[in-house]
Amino acid sequence: MIEQDTIRLLRECDAGIKMGISSIDDVLDKVKSKELMRFLTDAKEKHTHLKHEVQALLENYNDEGKDPPLIAESMSAMKTGFKLAVDATDKTVADLMTDGCDMGVKSLSKYLNQYAAADEQSKDIAKRLIDIEADLAKQLRDFL
């Protein structure tokens, strides 16, 4: 049970990290504020660091990880593209990213509870990812 929950939690973290990086990449070229750019690139670096940790742990279990659901990625890209086509401002970027962070915190918290038997190292990664998402959402408030 511990191993199954650990792998499942790591997979969800992997998918969440990939979704976060992809979402940040989708908006970076629209950002005008240096401060907002710094917040987003810092969050992307933190996601990338965690991605390497997660992938190393998954390799120990001979698991390839998990990509975000295609429908979620497609809907996110469409929403981002549409909103930025209509209003390509830092406010719109902050709004989109805040929504993404909120969804990430919610889903990761759900998985953390659902896979309660996961090992402590994997739970710690999930908690750190939740903190990264929550911190970014907080930093974005001044741009809303």
ZINOR-V154966 format. One record per residue. N is the residue number from 1. RES is the residue in one letter. SS is DSSP state (~ for helix, > for strand, _ for the rest). PHI is phi in whole degrees, -180 to 180 (999 if undefined). D_CENTER is the distance of its C-alpha to the mean C-alpha in whole Angstrom. Layout:
n: (N,N)
res: (RES,RES)
ss: (SS,SS)
phi: (PHI,PHI)
d_center: (D_CENTER,D_CENTER)
//
This chain:
n: (1,2,3,4,5,6,7,8,9,10,11,12,13,14,15,16,17,18,19,20,21,22,23,24,25,26,27,28,29,30,31,32,33,34,35,36,37,38,39,40,41,42,43,44,45,46,47,48,49,50,51,52,53,54,55,56,57,58,59,60,61,62,63,64,65,66,67,68,69,70,71,72,73,74,75,76,77,78,79,80,81,82,83,84,85,86,87,88,89,90,91,92,93,94,95,96,97,98,99,100,101,102,103,104,105,106,107,108,109,110,111,112,113,114,115,116,117,118,119,120,121,122,123,124,125,126,127,128,129,130,131,132,133,134,135,136,137,138,139,140,141,142,143,144)
res: (M,I,E,Q,D,T,I,R,L,L,R,E,C,D,A,G,I,K,M,G,I,S,S,I,D,D,V,L,D,K,V,K,S,K,E,L,M,R,F,L,T,D,A,K,E,K,H,T,H,L,K,H,E,V,Q,A,L,L,E,N,Y,N,D,E,G,K,D,P,P,L,I,A,E,S,M,S,A,M,K,T,G,F,K,L,A,V,D,A,T,D,K,T,V,A,D,L,M,T,D,G,C,D,M,G,V,K,S,L,S,K,Y,L,N,Q,Y,A,A,A,D,E,Q,S,K,D,I,A,K,R,L,I,D,I,E,A,D,L,A,K,Q,L,R,D,F,L)
ss: (_,~,~,~,~,~,~,~,~,~,~,~,~,~,~,~,~,~,~,~,~,~,~,~,~,~,~,~,_,_,_,_,_,~,~,~,~,~,~,~,~,~,~,~,~,~,~,~,~,~,~,~,~,~,~,~,~,~,~,~,_,_,_,_,_,_,_,_,_,~,~,~,~,~,~,~,~,~,~,~,~,~,~,~,~,~,_,_,_,~,~,~,~,~,~,~,~,~,~,~,~,~,~,~,~,~,~,~,~,~,~,~,~,~,_,_,_,_,_,~,~,~,~,~,~,~,~,~,~,~,~,~,~,~,~,~,~,~,~,~,~,~,~,_)
phi: (999,-61,-65,-62,-65,-62,-63,-64,-65,-63,-62,-67,-63,-59,-63,-64,-64,-62,-66,-62,-63,-62,-65,-64,-59,-66,-112,-55,-73,-99,-75,-106,-76,-64,-68,-63,-59,-64,-60,-70,-69,-64,-63,-64,-62,-65,-61,-64,-61,-65,-58,-66,-62,-63,-64,-64,-68,-63,-61,-62,-100,55,-121,-89,89,-146,-89,-61,-56,-58,-65,-66,-64,-66,-65,-63,-64,-66,-62,-62,-60,-65,-62,-74,-68,-81,-151,-85,-120,-63,-62,-66,-59,-62,-63,-61,-69,-63,-59,-64,-62,-61,-65,-64,-61,-63,-70,-66,-64,-61,-68,-62,-73,-66,-107,-63,-85,-61,-69,-65,-63,-70,-62,-63,-63,-61,-66,-66,-65,-59,-63,-61,-64,-65,-64,-64,-58,-66,-64,-77,-55,-67,-98,-74)
d_center: (26,24,23,22,20,19,18,16,14,13,13,10,8,9,8,4,4,6,5,3,6,8,8,9,12,13,14,15,18,19,19,22,21,21,20,17,17,17,14,12,13,13,9,9,11,10,7,10,12,10,10,14,14,13,15,18,18,18,20,23,22,23,20,18,15,13,12,10,13,15,16,12,12,15,15,12,14,17,17,15,18,21,20,20,23,25,23,22,22,19,20,18,15,15,15,13,10,11,11,8,7,10,9,6,8,11,10,9,12,14,14,15,18,18,18,20,22,20,21,20,18,16,16,15,12,11,12,11,7,8,10,8,7,10,12,10,11,15,15,15,17,20,19,19)
//
